[in-house]
């Protein structure tokens, strides 16, 4: 991402614990090149879901319209 906003930076940082948890589950010393396709897909899902949830959690409740787009 280029020219990240502060809330995006915070969301990226918020992903790290979940990413670390998954990498530890797969094996800390296992190179990414040795991940199976399924492991890579789960890794992407973990990161994207954590990022989305971090962004959503930063929305003030007063401006949340409930519309997901």
C-alpha positions in Angstrom: 0.0 0.0 0.0 1.2 3.5 -0.8 0.5 6.5 1.4 -1.2 4.5 4.1 -3.6 6.3 6.4 -3.0 6.0 10.2 -6.0 3.7 10.6 -4.6 1.4 7.9 -1.2 1.3 9.6 -2.9 0.4 12.8 -4.8 -2.4 11.1 -1.7 -3.8 9.6 0.0 -3.9 13.0 -3.1 -5.5 14.5 -2.7 -8.4 12.0 0.7 -9.4 13.4 -0.6 -11.5 16.4 -2.9 -13.6 14.3 -0.2 -14.0 11.6 2.3 -15.1 14.2 -0.1 -17.5 15.7 -0.8 -19.2 12.4 2.9 -19.3 11.4 3.7 -20.9 14.8 1.0 -23.5 14.1 2.5 -24.3 10.7 6.0 -24.3 12.0 8.2 -21.3 12.6 11.2 -22.8 10.8 9.2 -23.9 7.8 10.1 -21.7 4.8 7.2 -20.1 3.0 8.2 -21.8 -0.2 7.5 -25.1 1.5 3.9 -24.2 2.5 1.3 -26.3 0.8 -1.3 -24.5 -1.3 -3.9 -25.0 1.5 -1.5 -23.5 4.1 -1.0 -20.4 1.9 -4.7 -20.0 1.4 -5.3 -20.2 5.1 -2.5 -17.7 5.7 -4.1 -15.2 3.3 -7.5 -15.8 4.9 -6.0 -15.2 8.4 -4.3 -11.9 7.3 -7.3 -10.6 5.3 -9.8 -11.4 8.0 -7.7 -9.9 10.8 -7.1 -6.7 8.7 -10.8 -6.3 7.9 -11.8 -6.8 11.5 -9.2 -4.3 12.7 -10.5 -1.7 10.2 -14.1 -2.4 11.2 -13.2 -2.0 14.9 -11.9 1.5 14.3 -15.2 2.8 12.9 -17.0 4.9 15.5 -20.3 3.4 16.5 -22.1 6.7 15.8 -21.1 6.5 12.1 -21.7 2.8 11.6 -24.7 2.5 9.3 -24.7 -1.3 9.3 -24.2 -1.3 5.5 -21.1 -3.4 4.7 -20.0 -1.4 1.7 
